[in-house]
């Protein structure tokens, strides 16, 4: 089992910035992928960004250069720096972990609210 604990979700004004953090614990595989999904009210969850153990990164198209994902593998922690936030970024953001063997876990989520 892997436990994921997110933090950093807050209410922020449009154009503002914030950083989400996610700490993983438990049976952490030496090679893994971590990232972030989000789910806005009434919508399906969507991928935001992923980062592999080798720091290969991918972003959803809607990120448009505004977000930066990074990780500290020594601390089993992944970050999502979000800039130029828009009201449509309002969602619950979930941390994601996938081991090299395909086991997948999600955190409990952290609410990000962007006011216009």
C-alpha positions, 0 to 999 in steps of 0.5 A: 500500500502507498499513502498519498497526502496532499497539501497546499490547496487554498482560495486564490484570486485569478492570476495568482499562484500556489504550490501543491505538495504530495508526500508518498509513504508506505511501500514505495517502489524505487521506480515510479511515476507521480503526478496530479489529476483534478476534478471540477464539479460535475466533470470527469477527472482529468490528468494535469501533469505526470513526472517519472522517476527519470524526470520525464514530464508531460502536461495536459494541453490546458496547462499552457505553460502555467504549471510546473511539476517537479519531484524530490525522489529522496523525499518521495514528494511531488510538487505542482507549481501553478501560476496565472491561475484561472477560475476554470482551474477550480477543482479538487486536485488529486495526487497520483502514484503508479509503481513500475508494476502498474499499481496505482494510488490516489490521494484524498484530494486538496481543494483549489478555488480560483475566484474571478 
